[in-house]
Every structure is written in structure tokens, then in C-alpha cells.
Amino acid sequence: MRIHVVDHPLVAHKLTTLRDERTDSPTFRRLADELVTLLAYEATRDVRIEQVEITTPVTVTTGVRLSHPRPLVVPILRAGLGMLEGMVRLLPTAQVGFLGMVRNEATLQASTYASRMPEDLSGRQIYVLDPMLATGGTLVAAIQELISRGADDVTAICLLAAPEGVELMERELAGAPVTVVTAAVDERLDERGYIVPGLGDAGDRMYGLASG
């Protein structure tokens, strides 16, 4: 597994506003959407392409297009939905699957309650969307599910990550074809499993509703 922290002034600027507790839900959703597109630009540097011959208004030339099978974008419900539009804006021809996962707040263990994806993911590039890589349990469980279906190229896009979550992924997914792209790796987790300094509960801040 490898982790890529995107070092760009616009990424840092948008992340700062997302962190601010005064940022309301509509603004939070808009900035998260913009930040995802910036992260997705970095995350798709190795997207698979193939050459294609086209005719311009002037001449015939060779360009590239996304190869088949198309990439699969998988938001982890519910907060990952807030990242979907920013991702498919960059990859409009990608297919979209869904994983519904919930974390037990007492044990911090993740379980799957809904899944809508192809059974066979062999040969597919997968982009998983999850705003917060906190304890890492949810993302590890999600990626293990994808790998069990044959995925051999998985990129997780997260707004923020915690060292504990990164360490868990490195331990549980050692040797797996996984990349994490994030705007920052923060200091630590608190006793509730929240990232510090973090930005709070991404789902609650996107939608203005308490989880549970």
C-alpha cells in the first residue's frame, strides 16, 4: 500500500475552510465537491488508457481514451455520496457502485449493510470514496470486499487521514494493490475515534443531520 498526500495551495485552502466549525452545510458540500475533484485529478494519473485514431477539422491524428473495462467509482455510504459528483465530473464515463457501511461507535468495527456492485471486478480500476480515514476499519473492510471480488487496482480518495488509520491499512492490506490519496494526514485520533484536528463528522456536516 502507498499513501499520497496532495501538496497544493488550493487543496490546503479548501481544507482549511472545511475544518472551520463556522462553515455551514451548503458551503461544506460545495467545498468538499471541489476538493474531491482536485484529489481525483491526482488519483487518476495512472488511469488506464488506449490509443484511438480521430479526425479533427484539419487532419487525422492519434489521441487516447479510457480503456475498457471502465473505471468503477464506489462511494461508501453515506458520507461518500457527498464526494461522488466531484469524482464523476472528472470521470463521467466511469460506472458507479455503492457500499453501505456502518461503524459501531462502541467497538469501532465496521459492517456492511448494503452493496450494489458487479460480482466480478477483475481487471477493473476501482476508486473508493470515503471522506475520513480515521480508525481505518471501514475502509479496510470495504477494500477487502473489493479484493474478494477480484479487484487488483484500488485507489481510496479521502479528504483527511489519521496516522492510526494509515497504520491499520498498512498492516491489514500489506502487499495489496492499494493507494490512498488524501489532502492531509492529521495528528491523531481522540478517544471517540475522531480525527484531530480534523473537521468533525463529515456526514453530519454535509447533510446537517446527526448520524444514527
C-alpha positions in Angstrom: 0.0 0.0 0.0 1.1 3.5 -0.7 -0.2 6.9 0.5 -0.1 10.1 -1.5 -0.7 13.4 0.3 -1.6 16.1 -2.3 0.5 19.1 -1.6 -1.1 22.0 -3.4 -2.1 25.5 -2.2 -5.7 25.2 -3.5 -6.1 21.9 -1.6 -4.8 23.4 1.6 -7.1 26.5 1.2 -10.3 24.4 0.7 -9.3 22.1 3.5 -8.9 25.0 5.9 -12.4 26.2 5.2 -13.8 22.7 5.6 -12.2 22.4 9.0 -13.7 25.7 10.3 -16.7 25.0 12.5 -18.4 28.1 11.2 -18.7 26.6 7.7 -22.4 25.8 7.0 -23.6 22.6 5.3 -24.2 24.1 1.8 -20.7 25.6 1.8 -19.2 22.4 3.2 -20.8 20.3 0.4 -19.6 22.7 -2.3 -16.0 22.8 -1.0 -15.9 19.1 -0.4 -17.0 18.6 -4.0 -14.3 20.9 -5.3 -11.6 19.3 -3.1 -12.6 15.8 -4.3 -12.1 16.9 -7.9 -8.6 18.2 -7.1 -7.8 14.9 -5.3 -9.3 12.9 -8.1 -7.0 14.7 -10.6 -4.0 13.3 -8.7 -5.6 9.9 -8.1 -6.3 9.3 -11.8 -2.8 9.9 -13.0 -2.4 6.2 -13.7 -5.9 5.6 -15.1 -5.7 3.1 -17.9 -6.0 4.5 -21.5 -5.8 3.2 -25.0 -4.8 4.9 -28.3 -7.6 5.9 -30.7 -7.5 7.5 -34.2 -9.7 10.5 -34.7 -10.3 13.1 -37.4 -10.0 16.8 -36.4 -11.3 19.6 -38.6 -7.8 19.7 -40.0 -6.4 16.2 -40.2 -6.3 12.7 -38.9 -4.4 12.2 -35.6 -4.0 9.8 -32.7 -5.3 10.5 -29.2 -6.2 8.5 -26.1 -9.4 7.5 -24.4 -10.2 5.5 -21.2 -9.8 1.8 -21.9 -12.3 -1.0 -21.2 -13.5 -2.0 -18.7 -14.3 1.4 -17.5 -13.2 2.5 -14.0 -15.6 1.9 -11.2 -16.3 4.6 -8.6 -17.5 3.3 -5.2 -18.7 5.8 -2.6 -19.1 4.4 0.9 -22.5 5.4 2.2 -23.5 7.8 3.5 -20.8 10.5 3.6 -19.1 9.1 0.5 -22.1 10.2 -1.6 -21.1 13.8 -1.0 -17.9 13.1 -2.9 -19.5 11.3 -5.9 -20.3 14.3 -8.0 -16.8 15.8 -7.8 -15.4 12.4 -8.8 -17.7 11.7 -11.8 -17.2 15.2 -13.0 -13.6 14.2 -13.8 -14.6 10.6 -14.9 -18.0 11.0 -16.5 -17.8 7.6 -18.3 -17.0 5.7 -15.1 -19.5 3.2 -13.7 -20.7 3.7 -10.1 -21.2 1.1 -7.4 -22.2 1.6 -3.8 -21.2 0.2 -0.4 -23.2 0.9 2.7 -21.1 0.5 5.8 -21.7 1.5 9.4 -19.3 1.8 12.3 -20.2 0.6 15.7 -19.4 3.6 17.9 -18.6 1.3 20.9 -16.3 -1.2 19.2 -15.3 1.0 16.2 -15.9 -2.1 14.0 -17.4 -1.6 10.5 -20.1 -3.8 9.0 -21.7 -3.9 5.6 -25.5 -3.2 5.3 -25.8 -2.7 1.6 -23.9 -3.5 -1.6 -24.5 -2.8 -5.2 -21.5 -3.6 -7.4 -20.6 -6.2 -10.1 -19.7 -9.6 -8.6 -16.6 -9.8 -10.7 -14.2 -6.8 -10.5 -11.3 -8.5 -12.3 -9.3 -6.1 -14.4 -11.2 -3.0 -13.1 -9.6 0.1 -11.6 -11.6 1.0 -8.5 -11.9 4.4 -6.9 -13.3 4.3 -3.4 -14.7 7.5 -1.9 -14.7 7.9 1.9 -14.2 11.4 3.4 -12.4 10.3 6.6 -9.7 7.7 7.1 -10.0 7.6 10.9 -9.6 4.3 12.6 -9.3 2.7 9.1 -11.8 -0.1 9.9 -14.4 1.0 7.5 -12.0 1.5 4.6 -10.2 -1.8 5.3 -13.4 -3.7 5.3 -14.6 -2.0 2.1 -11.3 -2.7 0.2 -11.2 -6.3 1.4 -14.7 -6.7 -0.1 -13.5 -5.3 -3.4 -10.4 -7.5 -3.4 -12.6 -10.6 -2.7 -14.4 -9.8 -5.9 -11.2 -9.8 -7.9 -10.1 -6.1 -7.8 -6.4 -5.7 -8.3 -6.1 -1.9 -8.5 -7.8 0.1 -5.8 -7.4 3.8 -5.0 -9.1 5.3 -2.0 -9.7 9.0 -2.0 -10.1 10.6 1.4 -10.4 14.2 2.4 -8.4 13.5 5.6 -6.5 10.7 7.2 -5.2 9.9 10.7 -1.9 8.1 11.4 -3.8 5.3 13.2 -5.9 4.6 10.2 -3.0 4.6 7.8 -1.1 2.2 10.1 -4.1 -0.2 10.2 -4.4 -0.2 6.4 -0.7 -0.8 6.0 -1.0 -3.7 8.4 -4.2 -5.3 7.2 -3.6 -4.6 3.5 0.1 -5.4 3.3 1.1 -6.2 -0.2 -2.4 -5.3 -1.6 -2.6 -3.1 -4.7 -4.0 -0.1 -2.8 -3.2 3.6 -2.9 -4.6 6.2 -0.6 -4.9 9.8 -1.9 -5.7 12.4 0.7 -5.4 16.2 1.4 -3.6 15.7 4.8 -2.6 13.2 7.4 -3.6 14.8 10.7 -2.1 14.4 14.2 -4.1 11.6 15.9 -7.5 10.2 16.9 -9.3 11.2 20.0 -10.9 8.8 22.5 -14.1 8.8 20.3 -12.2 7.8 17.2 -12.4 11.3 15.6 -9.5 12.8 13.7 -7.7 15.6 15.5 -7.7 18.5 14.5 -9.9 17.0 11.8 -13.2 18.6 10.6 -15.8 16.8 12.7 -18.3 14.2 11.3 -18.2 14.7 7.5 -21.6 13.2 7.0 -23.3 15.4 9.6 -21.6 18.5 8.3 -22.5 17.7 4.7 -26.2 16.9 5.4 -26.9 18.7 8.6 -28.3 15.6 10.3 -27.0 13.6 13.3 -25.9 10.1 12.4 -27.5 7.1 13.9 
